[in-house]
């Protein structure tokens, strides 16, 4: 069972409350969209099916994430959810964010 404690992040490259960017993929591995949010929880070794386990993170405050709705051509905005940790990266703030130094 997941707990939302900073101790869950002890062995992670992330910290609780940190702003992150999520890369969302289709089942065939195509990048669907990228959104941002804030890390609130983390759970290791979660069974995601067919003998596969992953580390998942709970992300809240998601902006721009829409999922299919109940009707055709309808979407519903989601503001939180569980995502594989390997699909998440830190949001770097500031003017030099994303620049590489030689």
DSSP file (Angstrom, degrees, kcal/mol; ACC not computed):
  #  RESIDUE AA STRUCTURE BP1 BP2  ACC     N-H-->O    O-->H-N    N-H-->O    O-->H-N    TCO  KAPPA ALPHA  PHI   PSI    X-CA   Y-CA   Z-CA
    1    1 A X              0   0    0      0, 0.0     2,-0.1     0, 0.0     0, 0.0   0.000 360.0 360.0 360.0 137.8    0.0    0.0    0.0
    2    2 A X        -     0   0    0     41,-0.1     2,-0.4     2,-0.0    41,-0.1  -0.437 360.0-168.7 -75.6 143.5    1.3    3.4   -0.9
    3    3 A X        -     0   0    0     39,-0.4     2,-0.9    -2,-0.1    39,-0.8  -0.957  23.1-133.7-126.6 152.2    2.2    6.0    1.7
    4    4 A X        +     0   0    0     -2,-0.4     2,-0.3    37,-0.2    37,-0.1  -0.536  56.3 134.7-106.5  66.4    2.9    9.6    0.9
    5    5 A X    >   -     0   0    0     -2,-0.9     3,-1.4    37,-0.2     4,-0.3  -0.853  64.4-128.0-115.4 147.1    6.0   10.0    3.0
    6    6 A X  G >  S+     0   0    0     -2,-0.3     3,-1.4     1,-0.3    10,-0.1   0.738 106.9  72.3 -64.1 -20.8    9.3   11.7    2.2
    7    7 A X  G >  S+     0   0    0      1,-0.3     3,-1.7     2,-0.2    -1,-0.3   0.797  84.8  66.0 -64.0 -28.2   10.9    8.4    3.3
    8    8 A X  G <  S+     0   0    0     -3,-1.4     3,-0.3     1,-0.3    -1,-0.3   0.705  98.5  54.2 -65.2 -18.1    9.6    6.8    0.1
    9    9 A X  G X  S+     0   0    0     -3,-1.4     3,-1.7    -4,-0.3    -1,-0.3   0.326  75.3 104.4 -97.1   6.6   11.9    9.1   -1.8
   10   10 A X  T <  S+     0   0    0     -3,-1.7    -1,-0.2     1,-0.3    -2,-0.1   0.849  90.7  33.8 -58.2 -37.0   15.1    8.0    0.1
   11   11 A X  T 3  S+     0   0    0     -3,-0.3    -1,-0.3    -4,-0.2     2,-0.3   0.079 104.9  97.7-106.4  22.8   16.4    5.9   -2.8
   12   12 A X  S <  S-     0   0    0     -3,-1.7    -3,-0.1     2,-0.3    30,-0.0  -0.726  74.5-132.5-109.8 158.2   15.0    8.1   -5.6
   13   13 A X  S    S+     0   0    0     -2,-0.3     2,-0.2     2,-0.0    -1,-0.1   0.476  91.8  70.2 -82.1  -2.5   16.5   10.7   -7.7
   14   14 A X  S    S-     0   0    0     -5,-0.1     2,-0.3     4,-0.0    -2,-0.3  -0.677  72.3-139.5-111.1 164.8   13.5   12.9   -6.9
   15   15 A X    >   -     0   0    0     -2,-0.2     3,-1.8    -5,-0.0    24,-0.2  -0.923  34.8 -94.4-120.8 150.6   12.2   14.6   -3.8
   16   16 A X  T 3  S+     0   0    0     -2,-0.3    24,-0.2     1,-0.2     3,-0.1  -0.405 112.4  22.2 -61.7 136.0    8.6   14.8   -2.5
   17   17 A X  T 3  S+     0   0    0     22,-3.0    -1,-0.2     1,-0.3     2,-0.1   0.350  89.8 141.5  88.5  -5.0    6.9   18.0   -3.7
   18   18 A X    <   -     0   0    0     -3,-1.8    21,-2.5    20,-0.1     2,-0.3  -0.434  55.9-115.9 -73.0 141.8    9.3   18.5   -6.6
   19   19 A X  E     -A   38   0A   0     19,-0.2    72,-2.0    72,-0.2     2,-0.3  -0.617  42.7-180.0 -77.0 134.4    8.0   19.7  -10.0
   20   20 A X  E     -AB  37  90A   0     17,-2.7    17,-2.2    -2,-0.3     2,-0.4  -0.893  28.6-129.6-134.9 162.1    8.3   17.2  -12.7
   21   21 A X  E     -AB  36  89A   0     68,-3.3    68,-2.3    -2,-0.3     2,-0.4  -0.949  23.7-150.2-111.0 132.7    7.6   16.7  -16.4
   22   22 A X  E     -AB  35  88A   0     13,-3.5    13,-1.8    -2,-0.4     2,-0.7  -0.884   3.2-152.7-106.9 133.1    5.8   13.5  -17.5
   23   23 A X  E     -A   34   0A   0     64,-2.6     2,-0.5    -2,-0.4    11,-0.2  -0.926  16.4-158.7-103.3 114.6    6.3   11.9  -20.8
   24   24 A X  E     -A   33   0A   0      9,-2.9     8,-3.6    -2,-0.7     9,-1.4  -0.830  10.3-169.0-102.4 128.2    3.1   10.0  -21.7
   25   25 A X  E     -A   31   0A   0     -2,-0.5     6,-0.2     6,-0.3     2,-0.1  -0.802  21.7-119.8-117.1 153.1    3.3    7.2  -24.3
   26   26 A X    >   -     0   0    0      4,-2.6     3,-2.3    -2,-0.3     6,-0.0  -0.400  45.9 -95.8 -76.8 166.3    0.8    5.1  -26.3
   27   27 A X  T 3  S+     0   0    0      1,-0.3    -1,-0.1     2,-0.1    -2,-0.0   0.782 126.8  56.0 -57.1 -26.4    0.9    1.3  -25.7
   28   28 A X  T 3  S-     0   0    0      2,-0.1    -1,-0.3     1,-0.0    -3,-0.0   0.445 124.1-102.2 -87.5   2.2    3.1    0.9  -28.8
   29   29 A X  S <  S+     0   0    0     -3,-2.3     2,-0.4     1,-0.3    -2,-0.1   0.544  72.1 143.0  96.0   7.5    5.7    3.4  -27.3
   30   30 A X        -     0   0    0      1,-0.1    -4,-2.6     2,-0.0     2,-0.3  -0.666  58.9-110.9 -82.3 133.5    4.9    6.5  -29.3
   31   31 A X  E     +A   25   0A   0     -2,-0.4    -6,-0.3    -6,-0.2     3,-0.1  -0.489  37.8 178.8 -64.6 122.7    5.2    9.8  -27.3
   32   32 A X  E     -     0   0A   0     -8,-3.6     2,-0.3     1,-0.4    -7,-0.2   0.891  55.9 -32.7 -93.8 -50.2    1.7   11.1  -26.9
   33   33 A X  E     -A   24   0A   0     -9,-1.4    -9,-2.9     2,-0.0     2,-0.4  -0.980  47.3-127.8-164.4 165.4    2.2   14.2  -24.9
   34   34 A X  E     +A   23   0A   0     -2,-0.3     2,-0.3   -11,-0.2   -11,-0.2  -0.991  31.0 169.6-124.7 131.0    4.3   15.9  -22.2
   35   35 A X  E     -A   22   0A   0    -13,-1.8   -13,-3.5    -2,-0.4     2,-0.3  -0.842  23.2-127.7-133.4 169.0    2.7   17.5  -19.1
   36   36 A X  E     +AC  21  63A   0     27,-0.8    27,-2.1    -2,-0.3     2,-0.3  -0.856  34.0 140.0-120.5 157.7    3.9   18.9  -15.8
   37   37 A X  E     -A   20   0A   0    -17,-2.2   -17,-2.7    -2,-0.3     2,-0.4  -0.899  44.9 -86.3-168.6-164.9    3.0   18.2  -12.2
   38   38 A X  E     -AC  19  60A   0     22,-2.9    22,-2.8    -2,-0.3     2,-0.2  -0.988  34.8-120.1-129.7 131.1    4.3   17.8   -8.6
   39   39 A X  E     + C   0  59A   0    -21,-2.5   -22,-3.0    -2,-0.4    20,-0.2  -0.506  38.9 158.4 -72.4 131.9    5.5   14.5   -7.0
   40   40 A X  E     +     0   0A   0     18,-3.1     2,-0.3     1,-0.4    19,-0.2   0.606  60.0  14.4-124.4 -25.8    3.5   13.5   -3.9
   41   41 A X  E     - C   0  58A   0     17,-1.3    17,-2.2   -37,-0.1    -1,-0.4  -0.961  52.4-161.8-149.9 165.2    4.1    9.8   -3.4
   42   42 A X  E     - C   0  57A   0    -39,-0.8   -39,-0.4    -2,-0.3     2,-0.4  -0.984   3.8-175.0-152.1 137.6    6.3    6.9   -4.5
   43   43 A X  E     - C   0  56A   0     13,-2.8    13,-2.7    -2,-0.3     3,-0.3  -0.987  14.3-148.2-138.6 126.7    5.9    3.1   -4.4
   44   44 A X  E    S+     0   0A   0     -2,-0.4    11,-0.2    11,-0.2    10,-0.0  -0.567  71.8  16.1 -91.9 155.5    8.5    0.6   -5.4
   45   45 A X  E    S+     0   0A   0     -2,-0.2     2,-0.5     1,-0.2    -1,-0.2   0.871  74.9 173.8  56.9  47.6    8.0   -2.9   -7.0
   46   46 A X  E     - C   0  54A   0      8,-3.0     8,-2.1    -3,-0.3     2,-0.6  -0.746  34.9-122.5 -88.4 129.0    4.4   -2.5   -8.0
   47   47 A X  E     + C   0  53A   0     -2,-0.5     6,-0.2     6,-0.2     3,-0.1  -0.600  33.2 174.7 -71.4 115.3    2.9   -5.3  -10.1
   48   48 A X  E     -     0   0A   0      4,-3.1    -1,-0.2    -2,-0.6     5,-0.2   0.244  55.3 -77.1-107.8  10.9    1.8   -3.8  -13.3
   49   49 A X  E >  S+ C   0  52A   0      3,-0.6     3,-1.7     0, 0.0    -1,-0.3  -0.073 103.6  44.4 112.7 151.3    0.8   -7.1  -15.0
   50   50 A X  T 3  S-     0   0    0      1,-0.3     3,-0.1    -3,-0.1    -3,-0.0   0.834 129.2 -55.1  50.8  42.5    2.3  -10.1  -16.7
   51   51 A X  T 3  S+     0   0    0      1,-0.2     2,-0.5     0, 0.0    -1,-0.3   0.682 105.0 133.7  70.0  18.1    5.1  -10.5  -14.1
   52   52 A X  E <   -C   49   0A   0     -3,-1.7    -4,-3.1     2,-0.0    -3,-0.6  -0.879  34.2-170.4-105.8 131.0    6.3   -6.9  -14.6
   53   53 A X  E     +C   47   0A   0     -2,-0.5     2,-0.3    -6,-0.2    -6,-0.2  -0.935   7.6 174.9-119.2 143.6    7.1   -4.7  -11.7
   54   54 A X  E     -C   46   0A   0     -8,-2.1    -8,-3.0    -2,-0.4     2,-0.6  -0.941  35.6-110.7-139.9 161.3    7.8   -1.0  -11.8
   55   55 A X  E     -     0   0A   0     -2,-0.3    30,-3.0   -10,-0.2    31,-0.4  -0.868  40.7-162.9 -91.2 124.7    8.4    1.9   -9.4
   56   56 A X  E     -CD  43  84A   0    -13,-2.7   -13,-2.8    -2,-0.6     2,-0.4  -0.819   8.5-155.5-110.9 149.4    5.4    4.3   -9.6
   57   57 A X  E     -CD  42  83A   0     26,-2.9    26,-2.2    -2,-0.3     2,-0.6  -0.961  15.8-131.7-122.5 143.3    5.1    7.9   -8.5
   58   58 A X  E     -CD  41  82A   0    -17,-2.2   -18,-3.1    -2,-0.4   -17,-1.3  -0.841  27.0-167.1 -93.6 120.3    1.9    9.8   -7.6
   59   59 A X  E     -CD  39  81A   0     22,-2.8    22,-1.9    -2,-0.6     2,-0.3  -0.928   6.6-177.7-114.7 131.2    1.8   13.1   -9.4
   60   60 A X  E     +CD  38  80A   0    -22,-2.8   -22,-2.9    -2,-0.5    20,-0.2  -0.758  59.8  40.9-119.5 167.7   -0.7   15.9   -8.5
   61   61 A X  E    S+     0   0A   0     18,-0.7    19,-0.2    -2,-0.3     2,-0.2   0.817  73.9 177.9  66.5  31.1   -1.4   19.3   -9.9
   62   62 A X  E     -     0   0A   0     17,-2.4     2,-0.5    -3,-0.2   -25,-0.2  -0.455  14.5-154.2 -70.9 136.4   -1.0   18.0  -13.5
   63   63 A X  E     +C   36   0A   0    -27,-2.1   -27,-0.8    -2,-0.2    16,-0.1  -0.949  69.7   6.7-113.1 128.1   -1.6   20.6  -16.2
   64   64 A X  E    S+     0   0A   0     -2,-0.5     2,-0.6     1,-0.2    -1,-0.2   0.667  82.3 138.7  84.2  17.6   -2.8   19.7  -19.6
   65   65 A X  E     + D   0  78A   0     13,-0.5    13,-2.9    -3,-0.2     2,-0.4  -0.867  24.1 174.9-101.7 116.8   -3.4   15.9  -19.1
   66   66 A X  E     - D   0  77A   0     -2,-0.6     2,-0.3    11,-0.2    11,-0.2  -0.953  10.1-167.5-122.7 141.2   -6.6   14.7  -20.8
   67   67 A X  E     - D   0  76A   0      9,-2.5     9,-2.7    -2,-0.4    -2,-0.0  -0.835  40.4 -79.1-120.0 159.7   -7.9   11.1  -21.1
   68   68 A X  E     - D   0  75A   0     -2,-0.3     7,-0.3     7,-0.2     4,-0.1  -0.311  49.4-144.3 -58.7 139.3  -10.7    9.7  -23.2
   69   69 A X        -     0   0    0      5,-3.4     5,-0.1     2,-0.4     4,-0.1  -0.152  30.8 -88.8 -91.3-169.8  -14.2   10.3  -21.8
   70   70 A X  S    S+     0   0    0      2,-0.1     2,-0.3     5,-0.1    -2,-0.1   0.759 108.5  58.5 -74.4 -26.0  -17.3    8.2  -21.9
   71   71 A X  S >  S-     0   0    0      1,-0.1     3,-1.5     4,-0.0    -2,-0.4  -0.746  99.4 -91.6-105.5 152.8  -18.5    9.5  -25.2
   72   72 A X  T 3  S+     0   0    0     -2,-0.3     3,-0.1     1,-0.3    -1,-0.1  -0.299 112.4  14.3 -57.9 145.1  -16.7    9.4  -28.6
   73   73 A X  T 3  S+     0   0    0      1,-0.2     2,-0.4    -4,-0.1    -1,-0.3   0.715 102.7 121.2  60.3  23.1  -14.5   12.5  -29.2
   74   74 A X    <   -     0   0    0     -3,-1.5    -5,-3.4    -5,-0.1     2,-0.3  -0.943  40.6-171.7-116.4 138.7  -14.8   13.5  -25.6
   75   75 A X  E     -D   68   0A   0     -2,-0.4     2,-0.4    -7,-0.3    -7,-0.2  -0.912  10.9-149.3-124.8 157.3  -11.9   14.0  -23.2
   76   76 A X  E     -D   67   0A   0     -9,-2.7    -9,-2.5    -2,-0.3     2,-0.3  -0.990  21.2-123.1-125.9 131.6  -11.7   14.5  -19.4
   77   77 A X  E     -D   66   0A   0     -2,-0.4     2,-0.4   -11,-0.2   -11,-0.2  -0.582  24.3-160.7 -76.3 132.4   -9.0   16.5  -17.7
   78   78 A X  E     -D   65   0A   0    -13,-2.9   -13,-0.5    -2,-0.3     3,-0.1  -0.923  13.7-174.8-111.7 138.6   -7.1   14.6  -15.0
   79   79 A X  E     +     0   0A   0     -2,-0.4   -17,-2.4     1,-0.2   -18,-0.7   0.420  68.4  22.5-112.7  -1.1   -5.1   16.5  -12.4
   80   80 A X  E     +D   60   0A   0    -20,-0.2     2,-0.3   -19,-0.2   -20,-0.2  -0.989  63.4 131.2-158.6 160.4   -3.4   13.5  -10.6
   81   81 A X  E     -D   59   0A   0    -22,-1.9   -22,-2.8    -2,-0.3     2,-0.3  -0.930  50.3 -76.6 168.9 170.9   -2.4    9.9  -11.1
   82   82 A X  E     +D   58   0A   0     -2,-0.3     2,-0.3   -24,-0.2   -24,-0.2  -0.737  46.1 174.2 -90.6 138.2    0.2    7.1  -10.8
   83   83 A X  E     -D   57   0A   0    -26,-2.2   -26,-2.9    -2,-0.3     2,-0.1  -0.982  39.7 -92.6-141.5 150.7    3.0    7.1  -13.5
   84   84 A X  E >   -D   56   0A   0     -2,-0.3     3,-1.8   -28,-0.2   -28,-0.2  -0.442  33.0-133.3 -62.3 134.0    6.1    5.0  -14.0
   85   85 A X  G >  S+     0   0    0    -30,-3.0     3,-1.7     1,-0.3    -1,-0.1   0.829 103.4  63.5 -59.5 -32.7    9.1    6.8  -12.4
   86   86 A X  G 3  S+     0   0    0    -31,-0.4    -1,-0.3     1,-0.3    -2,-0.1   0.616  96.3  59.1 -71.6  -9.5   11.2    6.2  -15.5
   87   87 A X  G <  S+     0   0    0     -3,-1.8   -64,-2.6     2,-0.0     2,-0.4   0.262  95.2  84.9 -95.9  11.2    8.8    8.4  -17.6
   88   88 A X  E <   +B   22   0A   0     -3,-1.7     2,-0.3   -66,-0.2   -66,-0.2  -0.885  52.1 179.9-117.7 142.1    9.4   11.4  -15.3
   89   89 A X  E     -B   21   0A   0    -68,-2.3   -68,-3.3    -2,-0.4     2,-0.1  -0.978  34.9 -97.7-137.2 154.8   12.1   14.1  -15.3
   90   90 A X  E     -B   20   0A   0     -2,-0.3     2,-0.7   -70,-0.2   -70,-0.2  -0.395  32.0-126.0 -68.0 142.8   12.8   17.1  -13.1
   91   91 A X        -     0   0    0    -72,-2.0     2,-0.5    -2,-0.1   -72,-0.2  -0.832  24.2-149.1 -88.2 120.4   11.6   20.5  -14.3
   92   92 A X        -     0   0    0     -2,-0.7     2,-0.2     2,-0.0     5,-0.1  -0.811  11.2-151.2 -95.0 127.6   14.6   22.8  -14.3
   93   93 A X        +     0   0    0     -2,-0.5     3,-0.2     3,-0.1     2,-0.1  -0.587  46.4  48.6 -95.2 156.4   13.8   26.4  -13.6
   94   94 A X  S >  S-     0   0    0     -2,-0.2     3,-1.1     1,-0.1    -2,-0.0  -0.256  92.2 -66.9 107.4 169.9   15.7   29.5  -14.8
   95   95 A X  T 3  S+     0   0    0      1,-0.2    -1,-0.1    -2,-0.1    -2,-0.0   0.786 127.6  48.6 -67.7 -29.8   17.1   31.0  -17.9
   96   96 A X  T >  S+     0   0    0     -3,-0.2     3,-2.0     2,-0.1    -1,-0.2   0.336  78.2 133.1 -95.6   8.2   19.8   28.3  -18.4
   97   97 A X  T <  S+     0   0    0     -3,-1.1     3,-0.1     1,-0.3    -3,-0.1  -0.372  76.2  13.8 -60.5 130.9   17.5   25.3  -17.9
   98   98 A X  T 3  S+     0   0    0      1,-0.3     2,-0.3    -2,-0.1    -1,-0.3   0.323  94.9 126.4  87.3  -8.0   18.1   22.8  -20.6
   99   99 A X    <   -     0   0    0     -3,-2.0     2,-0.4     1,-0.0    -1,-0.3  -0.626  51.3-140.5 -83.7 142.2   21.4   24.3  -21.8
  100  100 A X        -     0   0    0     -2,-0.3     2,-0.4    -3,-0.1    -3,-0.0  -0.810   7.3-143.5-101.3 142.6   24.4   22.0  -22.0
  101  101 A X              0   0    0     -2,-0.4     0, 0.0     1,-0.1     0, 0.0  -0.871 360.0 360.0-104.3 138.1   27.9   23.1  -21.0
  102  102 A X              0   0    0     -2,-0.4    -1,-0.1     0, 0.0    -2,-0.0   0.446 360.0 360.0 -85.1 360.0   30.9   21.9  -23.0
